[in-house]
Amino acid sequence: MQRAFRDAGVVGVDSSGLGAYESGRSVNLIVGIVVVFVCVIGGFVVHGGKVLALWQPSELVIIGGAAAGGFLIANGFTVAKKVLGGLSGLFKGAKYKKEHYLALFALLYAVT
């Protein structure tokens, strides 16, 4: 892949395969989660709420069980198995990296 970039005249290719877009997405995700938690819990506390009142494990079991049961009723076991198998893809990141897009742009530039 690096050779294709050099042949096409593309400079500054990140050899690690992690472009600025992917690392920026991770930072945005973390910052977004922190902002949500701080705002929700902070607003709750400002209005006189006790933070420990938010921790309700039995409620999480009820909501999670209802969601899982409803999903199984609506889709069946074959779809549920495929979904569980595909969940690992959520944590792996994008299939196509910055190198792929740069190679495509180099190809488009060479064609036009």
C-alpha positions as CSV (number, residue, x, y, z in Angstrom):
1,M,0.0,0.0,0.0
2,Q,2.8,2.4,0.8
3,R,4.4,1.8,-2.6
4,A,1.1,2.8,-4.3
5,F,1.1,6.0,-2.4
6,R,4.7,6.8,-3.4
7,D,4.0,6.0,-7.0
8,A,0.9,8.3,-7.0
9,G,2.9,11.1,-5.3
10,V,1.0,11.0,-2.0
11,V,3.2,12.2,0.8
12,G,2.8,12.1,4.6
13,V,1.2,8.7,4.9
14,D,0.8,7.5,8.4
15,S,2.4,4.1,8.5
16,S,0.6,3.0,11.6
17,G,-2.8,3.0,9.8
18,L,-4.3,5.3,12.5
19,G,-5.3,8.5,10.9
20,A,-6.2,11.7,12.7
21,Y,-9.8,11.0,12.1
22,E,-9.9,7.7,14.1
23,S,-7.9,9.1,17.0
24,G,-10.1,12.2,17.0
25,R,-13.2,10.0,17.1
26,S,-12.0,8.2,20.2
27,V,-11.3,11.5,22.0
28,N,-14.7,12.9,21.0
29,L,-16.3,9.8,22.3
30,I,-14.6,9.9,25.7
31,V,-15.2,13.7,26.1
32,G,-18.8,13.3,25.1
33,I,-19.4,10.5,27.6
34,V,-17.8,12.6,30.4
35,V,-19.8,15.7,29.5
36,V,-23.1,13.7,29.6
37,F,-22.3,12.1,32.9
38,V,-21.1,15.4,34.5
39,C,-24.2,17.3,33.2
40,V,-26.7,14.7,34.2
41,I,-25.3,14.0,37.7
42,G,-24.4,17.6,38.3
43,G,-27.9,18.8,37.4
44,F,-29.3,16.1,39.7
45,V,-27.1,17.2,42.6
46,V,-27.8,20.9,42.1
47,H,-31.5,20.3,42.5
48,G,-30.9,18.5,45.8
49,G,-30.8,14.9,44.6
50,K,-28.7,12.2,46.3
51,V,-26.2,10.6,43.8
52,L,-26.6,7.1,45.4
53,A,-30.3,7.2,44.6
54,L,-29.3,6.9,40.9
55,W,-27.8,3.5,41.4
56,Q,-30.6,1.0,41.0
57,P,-29.2,-2.4,40.0
58,S,-32.6,-4.1,40.0
59,E,-33.9,-1.5,37.6
60,L,-31.0,-2.2,35.2
61,V,-31.9,-5.9,35.3
62,I,-35.6,-5.1,34.6
63,I,-34.9,-2.8,31.7
64,G,-32.1,-4.9,30.2
65,G,-34.1,-8.1,30.5
66,A,-37.2,-6.5,28.9
67,A,-35.0,-5.1,26.0
68,A,-33.3,-8.5,25.4
69,G,-36.6,-10.4,25.6
70,G,-38.3,-8.0,23.2
71,F,-35.4,-8.3,20.8
72,L,-35.7,-12.1,20.8
73,I,-39.4,-12.0,20.3
74,A,-39.1,-9.6,17.4
75,N,-36.2,-11.3,15.7
76,G,-35.7,-14.9,16.7
77,F,-32.6,-16.8,17.6
78,T,-30.9,-16.8,14.2
79,V,-30.9,-13.0,14.0
80,A,-29.9,-12.7,17.7
81,K,-26.8,-15.0,17.1
82,K,-25.8,-12.8,14.1
83,V,-26.2,-9.6,16.1
84,L,-24.1,-11.0,19.0
85,G,-21.5,-12.1,16.5
86,G,-21.4,-8.7,14.9
87,L,-21.1,-6.8,18.2
88,S,-17.4,-7.4,18.2
89,G,-17.1,-5.3,15.1
90,L,-18.3,-2.3,17.0
91,F,-15.1,-2.3,19.1
92,K,-12.7,-3.1,16.3
93,G,-13.1,0.2,14.5
94,A,-13.6,1.0,10.8
95,K,-12.9,-1.7,8.2
96,Y,-11.4,0.9,5.9
97,K,-8.4,2.9,7.1
98,K,-6.9,6.1,6.0
99,E,-4.6,4.2,3.6
100,H,-7.5,2.8,1.7
101,Y,-9.1,6.2,1.1
102,L,-5.7,7.7,0.1
103,A,-5.2,4.9,-2.4
104,L,-8.7,5.5,-3.8
105,F,-8.1,9.2,-4.1
106,A,-4.7,8.5,-5.8
107,L,-6.5,6.2,-8.3
108,L,-9.2,8.7,-9.0
109,Y,-6.5,11.3,-9.6
110,A,-4.6,9.1,-12.0
111,V,-7.8,8.2,-13.9
112,T,-9.0,11.8,-14.4
